[in-house]
Amino acid sequence: MLARLDQPIAAIATAPGRGAVGIVRVSAKDARALIAAVCGRELKPREATYLPFRAADGSAIDQGLAIHFPAPHSYTGEDVLELQAHGGPVVLQLLLARCLEAGASIHLRVAEPGEFTQRAFLNGKLDLAQAEAIADLIDASTEAAARSATRSLAGEFSREIHALRDALIHLRMLVEATLDFPEEEIDFLQKADAQGQLDRLQQNLARVMQRAHQGALLREGLHVVIAGQPNAGKSSLLNALAGAELAIVTPIAGTTRDIVRQTIQIEGVPLHVVDTAGLREGAEEVEQIGIERAWGQIEKADAVLFLHDLTRSDAAEYRAADAAIAARLPQDVPVVDVWNKADAVDAGVRAAHRQPTNGDATPVGWGDARNPSAARSALTLSAKTGAGLEALRRTLLDIAGWQAAPEGVFIARERHLQALKRVDAHLMEAAALLVRQAQALDLLAEELRLAQNGLSEITGEFSADDLLGVIFSRFCIGK
């Protein structure tokens, strides 16, 4: 993609399908000849003009608004032409074909996904974090995610990264000065409070990492799988969380045989909840396929709601089956023991299962075979009446690491989190080396350089071309 950036590009910028208005967008070093051919006249900069869009023979393809954004004051930094026509697919295809025909002499071609935004990045109109925020704003699944993406697009995340980078550059300057003038009696690092500067840098980084983690949750959400034996109430719980009858609920064991998904939100955090087939031995062939798919979802989960049936909790066979399931659950996935059907048992049984045990302080359904030392949540609820659902929602937010955050949360991606973790690791190593000072100044300088590179990766000041190709290829065409 990078090798073709000198070529003019055009694309339909609105979503496929019928609509009231559709937009064809063109970006070129010089679009004046194209404008004259398609619009039949010059256009005043940044002023919408109503006119007919002309075919090669002079006939009108459609009538609409044309806007010319001369370089460099445009989205891409090049000349940009936007043609707003009626939103029929055929009309827009005819208009795009006409632009390609009129721009043949300048080698106008159809844009690749994300190429308009990539040119905006490469021409210095926005940095890489802001460019990614555009796609995140388009893809936002909750209001909170959309607001956070808007803040990132406005540059809040980038300003935080630049502030960290500037502080890091100043610290690097002190270390390099000490390396360049080792004969000086003055200890540059002590006099400039290098240790204090590094401490403050680490504290500020921790705050940015926390806000970035919150933003990543708003973007990615949490993948939650409801698992358990047949008739534990998994489908009922999905329906209760979603507030709609999404899954079929019957007293017949094995009703759910395939994966049922629904995305809900709690305090703006998207939760991708998956209902699965009841886990049991000896199922017939079709149900067994559903059970295998259920285990596949459990392996990929961010959290598992392990559902138990309070009305059967005293049966030895049921308890043994729960223990067998627990022994197979992934050890690195948080598990919440959810004791369902509280409305069908007395208060004594409900109280006994708030901290459920099998008599030797081992939680029922957890089992020594899995990880007896791991921390685990347990709560009692009724999917039928809704009692206990709010506690479950709070537990899921706790697992996600969500905190009631101020309006300053910005959107972030896993790429950003990994970069910040690398920066943190380099700063921790730098802190250890700073204690040794003269014996390790060259290593200290290298750790600070690597930390700065990590920050620059986020904003795109230090990025490989293949990374840029991956990021922008995931945008929609025309953006």
Sequence and secondary structure as in RCSB ss.txt:
>XXXX:A:sequence
MLARLDQPIAAIATAPGRGAVGIVRVSAKDARALIAAVCGRELKPREATYLPFRAADGSAIDQGLAIHFPAPHSY
TGEDVLELQAHGGPVVLQLLLARCLEAGASIHLRVAEPGEFTQRAFLNGKLDLAQAEAIADLIDASTEAAARSAT
RSLAGEFSREIHALRDALIHLRMLVEATLDFPEEEIDFLQKADAQGQLDRLQQNLARVMQRAHQGALLREGLHVV
IAGQPNAGKSSLLNALAGAELAIVTPIAGTTRDIVRQTIQIEGVPLHVVDTAGLREGAEEVEQIGIERAWGQIEK
ADAVLFLHDLTRSDAAEYRAADAAIAARLPQDVPVVDVWNKADAVDAGVRAAHRQPTNGDATPVGWGDARNPSAA
RSALTLSAKTGAGLEALRRTLLDIAGWQAAPEGVFIARERHLQALKRVDAHLMEAAALLVRQAQALDLLAEELRL
AQNGLSEITGEFSADDLLGVIFSRFCIGK
>XXXX:A:secstr
 GGGTTS EEEE S SS EEEEEEEEEES  HHHHHHHHSS   BT  EEEEEE TTS EEEEEEEEEE TTSSS
SSSEEEEEEEEE HHHHHHHHHHHHHHTGGGT EE  TTHHHHHHHHTTSS HHHHHHHHHHHH  SHHHHHHHH
HHHTTHHHHHHHHHHHHHHHHHHHHHHHHH TT SS HHHHTTHHHHHHHHHHHHHHHHHHHHHHHHHHH EEEE
EEESTTSSHHHHHHHHHTS  S   SSTT   S EEEEEEETTEEEEEEE     SS  HHHHHHHHHHHHHHHH
 SEEEEEEEGGGTT HHHHHHHHHHHHHS TTS EEEEEE GGGS HHHHHHTTS  SSSS  TTT TTT TTS 
 EEEE  TTT TTHHHHHHHHHHHHT     TT     HHHHHHHHHHHHHHHHHHHHHHHGGGSHHHHHHHHHH
HHHHHHHHHTSS  HHHHHHHHHTS TT 
